[in-house]
Amino acid sequence: MVEELSSEVMKHLKKLSNSDNVVSALAIDQRGSLKRMIASAANQPSNETEIVDFKKAVSRELTKYTSAILLDPEYGLPASKVKASDSGLLLAYEKTGYDATEPGRLPDLLEHWSVRRLKEAGADAVKFLLYYNPDESEDINQRKHAFVERVGAEAKQYDLPLFMEVVTYDNNVTDASSAEFAKLKPAKVLKSMAEFAKPQYNVTVLKMEVPVNMNFVEGYGDGEVVYTKEEAKKYFKEQSEVTTKPYIFLSGGVSFDLFKETLKLAKEAGSTFSGVLCGRATWRPGVQPFAAKGEEAGDKWLQTEGRHNVEELNAILKETATPWTNKVQEDK
């Protein structure tokens, strides 16, 4: 079934996509984690100016080669002013992280922002991140479902696409990089994707984790094997079948080389993902020269290695991604 979207939402989706109707977007809406990366690389506390300047450098140098950039309105608005004019803009709506003193990793929105304000700031889409465990208590998940319904209704009111990012977790296995969590991950990703594809949430594009931890796939990681290659392919295929909505992959902090191999395996499995919102895998190594040696060194890395990463990813997407126009069309 092909979903129908308003002409305004379709216009924004086109702005966020390349000529193949595939999302080839850069994510740099990190806040707390980027602050820590810069501080570690510089071996001293980071300040807000450094965070803003690094985002500006990434936007200025790399949006020439991407279909869109994801930024946060807290530190990223100056970067939105220096992006390439033909590159679309997604703005994050959620507060970074979650309140660890309360159970359930409950979401919260930026206090001084609304969808109307994000649109006025130039957003072509709203991005909302939710930490979600389909095996959580009914009370906590119902609170999250109602929260997403409100965000979706607000996005619909202002005719902006809603890109919903879902990051799964488990209450008992707290190390998401462990083999133990890798065994739980496929079911959690698939259940989460099926839930937020339901119409009441008004999600336009799902920004999803891949359904396996590639570090534990036979032939891809160095340690324990949790899934054979064929089992991993089965999960990628199932992910395509749980919804007809467009979905894109987040890189999840894995290395650039492993992310490239992930996309190739997804295609081999029959995955119909429609692009990526790729963050740290693309630009993370650029933090070191920027923070340790200064902006000129950071720019040089972005102009060479950073550009190479983006162009290589674009070439892989050309061979692996499925246009989102196969899944949605303009409401006649």
N, C-alpha and C positions, 0 to 999 in steps of 0.2 A: 504494500500500500504506500502510495506517495503522499506525503503530508503537504498541505497547502499553507503557505506563509503570505503575509501581507506584502504588498509591493515595496513598502518602506523597509521591512526587515530583509527582504531579498536584496534590496539596494545596498544595505549595510554589509550583508554577507558577501556580496560581490566585491565590495571595497576591501574586505579582509582576506580575499582569496587571490590566487594567481590566475593566469589566463586559462588554466585547466580546471578551474573551479575546485581547487584543492587549497587547503589552508597550510601555508608554509610560514608559520609565525614564530617570532622570537619572544620568549618569556623572560622578563626581568622585573617582576613585581615583588621579588624577595625584599624583605625589610630587615628583620632581626638576623636572619642567616647571612645576608650580604654584609651587614655590619660586622659580624663575627669573622667572615672571610677576609675582609679588608684589614681588620685589626690583627688577625693572625699573620697575614702576609707582611704587614708593616712592622710587626712586633711592637705595637703600641696601640692604645685605644683609638678607635675610629671616630670621626665626627660626621655630622649631617652633611657638611659640604662635600666630603669625599664620596659619600653615598650618592648624592645628587650628581656630582661630576662624573662618576663612573657610569651611571645610567645614561647621562647625556652622551658620553663617548660611545657607548654601545649603540644607542639609538642613531646617532649621527653617522657612524661608520657602517653599521650592518643593515639598517633598514633599506639601503639601496638594493639589497639582494633578497629581502624577505617580503612576504605579502602583507604582513602586519606585525605589530609589536604589542605586547601586554605589559602595562605599567601600573603602578599604584599611584593614587592621587596624593599620597603623603609626601613622597620623595620624587615621584616620576613625572610630574607635570612639566618641569623645565625640559626634560628629555622628549616629551611629546611635541615640543615646539621646534625641535631640530631634526625630527624624523624626515625621511623622504616623503614628498608630497603624495606619492601614489601608494604609500604603505598605510594600511588601515590601523586603527587604534582600538585596543581593548583596555578597559580600566577595571581594576579590581574593586570590589564593593565590600569585601569582608575585612575585619580586623585581622592582623597577622597572628598566627598561633591560636591558642585556646587557653581558657582558665583551668589550670591544672589542679586548683583547689576544689573544683566541683567535678563530680563524676560525669562522664558522657561526652567529653570534648565538644561541648555545645558551641554553636557559632554565634558570632555577633557582627554587626555592621559598623562601618566607620561612622562616627557620631556626627560629623559635619557634612555628610554626603547623602544624596538620594539619587535615584536613577535620573531624575530630571536634571540634577546638578552635574552628574557624570556626562549626560548627553550635551549639556551646555559647554562642558569642558572639552568637547570634541570626540567623545567616545562613539565608536561604531558598534560596540557591544559592551555588555556588562559581564564581567567574570565573577563567579561566586564559588568559593571553595568550601566544601563540607567534608569534615572527617566523619566517616560513616562505618559502622559495624552492623551488618544486617542481623547479627546475633545478639545485639544489645537488648536491654529491657524494653518492653513495649512502651512504657512511659517516655523514655528518652527518645526513642525513634519516632514516636508520634509527635513529640515536640519539634523534632528536626523536620519531619514531613510538613507540619504546619508552617514552619519558618520558611521553607523553600517555596511553598505555595504562595506566601506573601511576596517573596522576592520575584517570583515568576509573574504574579499579577501586576506588580509595579513595572516590570520590564515590558509587559504587554501593553500597559496603559500608554507608555511613551514610545512604543513601536521600535524597541531596540532588541536585537538578538540577545538571548541569555546563554552564555557558555558556562555550563556547570561542571566544575572540577570535583571529582570524588576521590578521596584518598582513604583507603580502608585501613582498619586496625583491629586488634583483638584485645580484650580486657586482660587475658591471662598471659598471652605471649606478647610482651611489650617491645621486643627487638624485631622491628619490621624487616631487618636485613638477615635474619636468622633462617636456617633451614626449617626450623619448626614452624615459623610463620609462612614460609614458602609453601608448605603443605596445605595451609589453610587458605592461601591467597586466591586461587582460582574460583572457588565457590563464593568467596566474599565479593570479588570484583563482578562476577556474573550476576549475583543477586542484587547488588547495588545498581548495576546498569539497568537491569529489568525494572527496578523500582522507579528510578527517576526518569525513565522513558515514558512513564504514564502521563496522560494528557493534562492532569490537574496541576502539574508543576510548570507547564509552559516552557520547558527547556528547549532551546533551539538546537544546540550542539552539545553533546556530552564530551567533556575532556577527561579521558580515562587513563588509568594505569593499564599497562599490558597485563594480561591475566596470569602471568607467571613471573617469578624472579629469575631472570635470564642467567644469573650467576650459578643457578642450580640445575640448568638444563644440560643434558648430556652433550658434550662437545663444545660448550660455550664457557663454562666456568672451570675453575681450577680445583675445586673441593668436592664436597659430597654431591651426588646426583640425586635430586628429588624427582625429576621428571625425565623420561626419555624424550628424544626429539619428537617422536610421533605423539606422545602424550601432550607435549607443549603445543604442537600444531592443532591437536584436537581442541584444546582450550581456546586458541585463537579463533578457530572456526566457530565454536559455540558462542564466543563473544559477538560475532557478526550476526548470529541468529537470534539473540535475545531481544533485539530491537530493530526497527526499520529507521530509527533516527540517525542522522549523521553523527559520527563520533571521531574524535581525533586523539592522538596519544600524547601524553606528557612524558618527558624523558626520565623523571624521577631521580635525577642526580647520578645516573650511571655514566660511565665513560662514553665519549663520543663514538669510539670504535664499536663498543658493545651496542649502543643505540642503533647504529647503522645495521648491524647484523640482526637486531631485533626486527627492524622494519622488513628486511629481506625474508626472515622466517615467517613473519605475519602474512606477507604476500604469498609465499609458498603454501601456507596453510589455507588460503582462500579468504583471508580477512578483507573486509571492505571498509577499512578506516579511510577517512577523508583528509588526512594531513596530520600535522603536529603543531603543538605549542611547546617548543623545545627551549629550555633554559640553560641550566648549568652545563649540560653536555656540550653546548656550543661555545659559551663565553667564559666559563669558570677559570681556565688557565690564564686568562688575561688579567685576572685580579692581581696576581703576583707581581708582574712588571709594573702595573699601574700603582699599586700600593707601595711597593718597595723602591721603585726608581722614578716614579712620577708620571704625569699625564702623557708626556711625549712618548715614553716607552710603552705605556698602555695603548696609545693610539697606533703605534707601530705594530703591536701584536694584533690588534683588531683588524688593521688594514691588510695583514698578511695571513696569519694563522686563522683568525676569526673569520675573515672572508672566505678562506679555503673551506672551513668547516661548513659554513652556510651554503656555499655553492655545491659542495659535495652532497649535502643533505637534499638540496633541491633536485639534484640529478637522481638520487635514489627515490625521492617521492614521485618523480616522473614515471618511474618504472613500477612503483608499488602501490600508490594511493588511488582511491576510487573517487571520482568527482561527487561532491555532495548533491549536485543536481540530479543524480540518479535516485535520490531519496526524498527531495522536496521540490516543490514548484510554486510559482506565484498563484495566489488565490485569484481566480477569474470572477 
